[in-house]
Amino acid sequence: MAAAREPYRQAAVSHYHALLERRDVKAFAENLQEELKKRGAIFGGRPLCPFLRPHFIGREQYLLMQDAVRGIFRALSVLRPRLLKEEKFKKILGFTEAERELIEVDPGYEEFSVTSRLDSFMLGGILNFVEYNAETPAGMCYADEMIKLFDSTEIMREFKKEFPYQYMLVSDRLLQAILDTYEEWGGTEKPTIAIVDYDGLPTVPEFQLVQKHFQKSGYKCLIADPRNLEYNNGVLSYKGQHIHIVYKRLLINEYFDHADECKAYWEAYKNHAACFVNSFRCKYYHKKAIFAILSDPQYQEGFSDSQIQTIYTHIPWTRMLTDCSTTDPQGGRIELLDWVRRNRSNLVLKPNDDYGGHGIFVGWECDEGAWEAAIEKSLKANYLVQIKVDVAREHYPSWNGSQVEMGEYAVDLDPYIFGGRVAGFMTRLSGTSLCNVTSGGGATATFILD
């Protein structure tokens, strides 16, 4: 069991803290921050990792994660053809007419989401996936740089003598997943890859890390604003350079903000002039309502018993917020809105299609009046309700720019996934209920204890 060796993991954390206390912590912290800046691990001009230790997970926890991810992806593979064919799912997922136009185009390969990330909380042997970033998961090269930096420190070399560990670098797996998809799409030339998103975003340092890695691996790689792409005679190009693969970091919602200026981008996709990874069909999985479909018995036709067991074990009860009858977490029949009103201390309301913690209402942080207002507001939008999950909280030393602080943080352990398998991790830490970098949280490296 994953929880069986939790005392071992806790002993590893205590040992690391003891090693840290024996050092000049101020010098260690300042050096760590300086190295992170040199490596480009910054977000919006601030250090991504103010923390002075990595996150440790046990080998059993890693294997639990792999098994859970595999089960969820097998269920999604069963569901995939039904999502394409059955109108009811498009309605549940809340596709707009503009989104429907995008997803109707066959991208030239089967998988909806080649590169993805599940947001999860792991507490001992309990693992819950709360959201699925299937559109354009960020932070892969950041995670690699944090791992390489921590692994190079004297404290980790000393730590490893007592607690051997391994780690997973994501960048090589990312490139291979993109190249495999390009081959399935029909690409035969050695590709030029374009990382495509708008200029001036806080993620530009990460794009530069990805570009550097792809180029070091022998592939020409550009960073391009979709408004500056050109499409002529069946060729997508940027400043005269033919693009074979679009590594699509542009969010679909943000594409719509400037769709009239991104005509070459859309025409190239529609006419299969380049292989887009991920395709626009990633939106089937990226909508938060995908968990409302997976976790509702009425939509589980074709799932195996083991897949259903995996879903109920690792995906929290989730429903679209509507005036309807459904089943509660124990399987009993309920009137949903009445039940939601009576159970705010165990529920959260989420917008179906947003990110960065925007628009979320946390029931246990609301009084009765605020919760009723949140329900009314959510009913006018496209929202879902999800049951509260157990969140791991751990103490981490951090550097505030002048001194070391020890604080308690919620730990969001997020696996990157290629081909239905865990390819690495981003561990996000936050002092609030929302664990994401966009809303002010931080991140640290992840190491697997042997």
Order of alpha helices (4+ residues) and beta strands (2+ residues): alpha-alpha-beta-beta-beta-alpha-alpha-alpha-beta-beta-alpha-alpha-beta-alpha-beta-alpha-beta-beta-beta-beta-beta-alpha-alpha-beta-alpha-alpha-alpha-beta-beta-beta-alpha-beta-beta-alpha-beta-beta-beta-beta-beta-beta
